[in-house]
Amino acid sequence: MTPRQLVSEATRRLADAGVASAEHDARVLLAHVLGTTRSGLALVDVVAPEHVERFEALVARRAAREPLQHLTGVSAFRYVELAVGPGVFVPRPETEVLAGWGVERSREVVAAGRVPVVVDLCTGSGAMALAVATEVPESRVHAVELDEGAHRWAARNLRDSGVDLRQGDMADAFHDLDGSVDVLLCNPPYIPLDAYESVEAEARDHDPSLALWSGDDGLDAMRVLEEVAGRLLRPGGVVGAEHADVQGESAPAVFVASGRWSDVRDHPDLAGRARFLTARLAR
């Protein structure tokens, strides 16, 4: 069969299964099987039977809503590629915007003549920590993850990166850094417990529960983060935290209510949806 035939049929199957990015995913899976890129599929005339069989097996798993990144084993994030699979939250494109904000703030510290101290709480796969360490090599990056399975993936991704990775609860993390952190990043769990049915199957059935659910209003972890950020940051240090698109007012309000933050504001993702808050610890 030709790549076009395979992609066409797979796209139909995936669309029927409710996969929003059906054609994209079909092309990615076929390219993965053939060891090429999506654009490289145009150079393939015929797909061998053994590759067809493997491709169709992957399509069936994707139609069952297994995450695409679990099937390929990798996830692109800004300028790095992460190993991912069962047991770790798959980094989303929306989080790249928050990571970029962290990179920019870290570069400002470098421009001021200091070595930026950066912390990534709830690091998951290590995506934001690795992005900062890669794009701002002068920085000293620290990361923590509570879930044992996710921590193993982070250890794999952060090996040889220079990132100080620890396992534990963010609430008790990095007391040795109290009052010294310049930039704090976090993608905490933020889904309300009663929103179970509305969560896409890829996340609900495959991402670790610790990375998803956060109390009745989805802000339990955000409240803990506000306290931890106040402890870790130096005066004038900044924090950036992702939240659900419906929390564009309620998540920043957690920081406003404590009275110790200035410049509390919310930011959109690439689709224009409310996505992450930032705040500066008052001097």
Phi and psi in degrees as a GROMACS rama.xvg file:
@    title "Ramachandran Plot"
@    xaxis  label "Phi"
@    yaxis  label "Psi"
@TYPE xy
-88.665  157.8  THR-2
-56.1068  -38.7956  PRO-3
-62.6423  -42.869  ARG-4
-63.4701  -45.0374  GLN-5
-63.7226  -44.6552  LEU-6
-65.9921  -39.9315  VAL-7
-61.3894  -48.0158  SER-8
-67.6223  -41.4274  GLU-9
-65.3139  -38.7081  ALA-10
-59.9423  -42.4835  THR-11
-62.7434  -45.4815  ARG-12
-63.2658  -42.5121  ARG-13
-70.5377  -39.3615  LEU-14
-63.1834  -41.1495  ALA-15
-63.3525  -27.0783  ASP-16
-86.2662  -0.615257  ALA-17
91.1845  12.7597  GLY-18
-78.2713  119.68  VAL-19
-67.5027  -37.1999  ALA-20
-103.083  52.0404  SER-21
-59.1026  -51.6612  ALA-22
-66.6065  -43.1082  GLU-23
-56.2681  -47.8351  HIS-24
-65.9961  -38.2794  ASP-25
-61.1037  -43.7389  ALA-26
-66.7099  -40.9913  ARG-27
-62.3922  -43.2839  VAL-28
-66.4642  -40.9815  LEU-29
-67.2903  -40.9582  LEU-30
-62.6163  -38.9248  ALA-31
-61.7664  -45.0281  HIS-32
-63.9255  -38.7255  VAL-33
-87.5393  -4.91388  LEU-34
69.2297  35.4872  GLY-35
-133.422  -168.254  THR-36
-105.202  170.426  THR-37
-59.9796  -42.4948  ARG-38
-68.326  -28.5208  SER-39
-70.0446  -14.6099  GLY-40
-62.3516  -27.3308  LEU-41
-65.9104  -18.5513  ALA-42
-92.1674  -2.65818  LEU-43
-98.4252  126.201  VAL-44
-86.1879  -50.508  ASP-45
-135.612  141.005  VAL-46
-99.6871  127.392  VAL-47
-64.4602  150.553  ALA-48
-54.1797  -39.5348  PRO-49
-66.7758  -32.3115  GLU-50
-74.616  -35.274  HIS-51
-61.0997  -44.1659  VAL-52
-62.4929  -44.2576  GLU-53
-66.4019  -40.7198  ARG-54
-62.36  -45.313  PHE-55
-65.3279  -32.5897  GLU-56
-66.4189  -40.174  ALA-57
-68.4462  -38.1457  LEU-58
-62.484  -40.5806  VAL-59
-62.0277  -40.6504  ALA-60
-68.1554  -37.9123  ARG-61
-68.5216  -35.8322  ARG-62
-64.9671  -25.8863  ALA-63
-82.4628  6.89648  ALA-64
73.3234  26.3485  ARG-65
-71.4602  135.195  GLU-66
-56.8118  139.548  PRO-67
-54.7135  -42.2754  LEU-68
-67.6075  -27.4537  GLN-69
-68.4758  -31.6093  HIS-70
-76.6714  -33.9476  LEU-71
-92.7574  -21.9765  THR-72
84.2336  3.05568  GLY-73
-139.115  156.681  VAL-74
-142.37  125.202  SER-75
-78.6538  139.645  ALA-76
-147.195  110.011  PHE-77
51.8204  -114.029  ARG-78
-104.843  13.1186  TYR-79
-123.792  164.477  VAL-80
-121.61  129.433  GLU-81
-109.436  143.057  LEU-82
-81.6722  129.066  ALA-83
-138.308  163.551  VAL-84
177.088  -168.105  GLY-85
-54.4009  132.067  PRO-86
104.572  -1.67165  GLY-87
-138.971  144.634  VAL-88
-67.3415  127.542  PHE-89
-77.397  121.189  VAL-90
-62.7235  137.758  PRO-91
-99.2962  154.275  ARG-92
-57.2776  -31.6161  PRO-93
-59.3672  -33.6279  GLU-94
-72.1261  -19.5122  THR-95
-61.1953  -31.8616  GLU-96
-67.0751  -43.942  VAL-97
-62.3472  -43.0649  LEU-98
-60.8422  -39.8061  ALA-99
-62.9848  -38.4235  GLY-100
-61.1541  -42.4002  TRP-101
-64.2027  -38.5271  GLY-102
-61.9222  -44.9519  VAL-103
-63.6092  -42.7553  GLU-104
-66.5708  -36.491  ARG-105
-65.949  -39.1563  SER-106
-65.4318  -31.9793  ARG-107
-64.0246  -37.4657  GLU-108
-65.6783  -41.3886  VAL-109
-60.9436  -44.4928  VAL-110
-62.3525  -25.9122  ALA-111
-83.7073  1.15576  ALA-112
89.6334  17.0904  GLY-113
-121.302  162.443  ARG-114
-88.3656  116.842  VAL-115
-69.8945  134.915  PRO-116
-101.73  118.334  VAL-117
-122.057  137.17  VAL-118
-124.855  134.339  VAL-119
-114.84  106.786  ASP-120
-88.7998  147.362  LEU-121
55.854  52.4705  CYS-122
-67.6869  -22.9784  THR-123
61.7338  -118.502  GLY-124
-73.9311  -7.7629  SER-125
90.2863  13.3475  GLY-126
-58.0103  -55.6747  ALA-127
-69.5965  -37.8478  MET-128
-61.0484  -44.0871  ALA-129
-68.0015  -37.3602  LEU-130
-60.8538  -46.8526  ALA-131
-65.8442  -45.0175  VAL-132
-61.8959  -33.8197  ALA-133
-77.3593  -43.4731  THR-134
-87.2791  -21.0696  GLU-135
-128.677  75.8109  VAL-136
-63.6242  -15.7923  PRO-137
-74.7449  -14.9479  GLU-138
-77.52  156.181  SER-139
-106.873  109.915  ARG-140
-107.589  135.587  VAL-141
-124.996  145.7  HIS-142
-144.338  151.003  ALA-143
-140.406  144.708  VAL-144
-142.788  133.769  GLU-145
-82.7948  -45.6674  LEU-146
-66.7383  129.236  ASP-147
-63.6893  -43.8268  GLU-148
-63.7487  -45.4701  GLY-149
-64.1576  -37.3206  ALA-150
-60.9052  -36.706  HIS-151
-64.4792  -39.993  ARG-152
-66.0561  -40.8863  TRP-153
-62.0361  -41.455  ALA-154
-60.7648  -38.6477  ALA-155
-66.027  -44.216  ARG-156
-74.1076  -29.1868  ASN-157
-96.8062  1.63789  LEU-158
-58.2985  131.56  ARG-159
68.5347  12.3741  ASP-160
-90.8926  -15.1777  SER-161
86.7566  -3.6867  GLY-162
-74.3986  134.272  VAL-163
-83.6235  99.9628  ASP-164
-100.153  132.546  LEU-165
-129.733  159.186  ARG-166
-109.124  130.492  GLN-167
162.06  -179.457  GLY-168
-82.1315  134.898  ASP-169
-61.4684  -26.7923  MET-170
-61.2923  -29.0385  ALA-171
-114.72  13.0897  ASP-172
-82.9261  146.096  ALA-173
59.9724  43.1213  PHE-174
-62.1544  -24.0646  HIS-175
-70.1496  -11.4528  ASP-176
-107.379  5.6301  LEU-177
-50.4412  128.657  ASP-178
75.1259  10.9812  GLY-179
-123.115  -3.09619  SER-180
-85.7374  135.302  VAL-181
-89.7901  -42.6746  ASP-182
-133.42  126.09  VAL-183
-120.297  128.452  LEU-184
-120.251  147.731  LEU-185
-158.649  133.314  CYS-186
-114.64  83.9068  ASN-187
-80.4509  166.753  PRO-188
-63.7647  141.476  PRO-189
-148.124  17.6914  TYR-190
-94.1437  127.817  ILE-191
-62.9863  148.22  PRO-192
-61.7199  -30.1067  LEU-193
-84.5792  5.40925  ASP-194
-98.2128  16.0597  ALA-195
-51.8857  -49.2662  TYR-196
-68.8184  -22.536  GLU-197
-86.6773  -9.59663  SER-198
-80.8265  136.005  VAL-199
-59.6566  146.79  GLU-200
-59.5764  -35.7342  ALA-201
-57.7914  -41.311  GLU-202
-80.5508  -49.1728  ALA-203
-59.9972  -39.8851  ARG-204
-96.3994  -11.5746  ASP-205
-129.678  -26.9473  HIS-206
-78.8399  149.052  ASP-207
-59.9402  138.917  PRO-208
-61.3568  -31.3647  SER-209
-62.1304  -23.9928  LEU-210
-88.1156  -4.61224  ALA-211
-112.817  -56.455  LEU-212
-93.7805  140.742  TRP-213
-148.338  60.4402  SER-214
80.7144  -176.124  GLY-215
-64.3264  -34.4573  ASP-216
-109.594  3.38045  ASP-217
79.3364  6.39367  GLY-218
-116.389  9.12403  LEU-219
-58.0216  -46.9232  ASP-220
-67.1256  -33.6189  ALA-221
-64.1833  -36.0465  MET-222
-67.4669  -39.9053  ARG-223
-64.9657  -42.8297  VAL-224
-59.0356  -42.057  LEU-225
-58.1928  -42.1694  GLU-226
-68.5432  -43.8563  GLU-227
-65.6527  -41.1122  VAL-228
-62.0136  -40.4401  ALA-229
-62.8214  -29.7839  GLY-230
-79.398  -40.7924  ARG-231
-81.7053  -37.8813  LEU-232
-73.2186  146.937  LEU-233
-76.5859  157.358  ARG-234
-54.8864  128.076  PRO-235
90.2767  -6.53461  GLY-236
-70.1832  161.856  GLY-237
-124.084  151.848  VAL-238
-127.504  141.976  VAL-239
-131.138  131.327  GLY-240
-139.739  133.686  ALA-241
-77.5166  153.749  GLU-242
-150.803  173.604  HIS-243
-71.2935  155.618  ALA-244
-65.7982  -17.9574  ASP-245
-90.7064  2.58482  VAL-246
-107.945  24.6465  GLN-247
-63.2668  -21.2757  GLY-248
-107.357  -41.6116  GLU-249
-70.6281  -35.09  SER-250
-69.7542  -49.467  ALA-251
-59.6026  -30.4343  PRO-252
-61.9105  -28.6289  ALA-253
-60.3536  -39.3392  VAL-254
-78.4188  -39.4934  PHE-255
-60.8885  -40.5694  VAL-256
-63.1809  -28.5489  ALA-257
-75.5164  -22.7879  SER-258
78.7134  4.60241  GLY-259
-108.344  12.7558  ARG-260
-122.152  145.296  TRP-261
-118.292  166.443  SER-262
54.2343  38.6227  ASP-263
-75.2961  121.584  VAL-264
-149.178  162.942  ARG-265
-113.661  154.463  ASP-266
-133.024  145.692  HIS-267
-86.9386  160.575  PRO-268
-88.9921  -171.506  ASP-269
-66.4287  -18.8318  LEU-270
-93.125  3.0811  ALA-271
84.1598  8.19949  GLY-272
-91.4046  143.891  ARG-273
-54.4545  128.47  ALA-274
-136.725  -37.9325  ARG-275
-150.701  149.965  PHE-276
-104.043  156.296  LEU-277
-135.398  152.214  THR-278
-155.397  156.999  ALA-279
-119.169  133.352  ARG-280
-69.2738  124.13  LEU-281
-60.4967  142.197  ALA-282
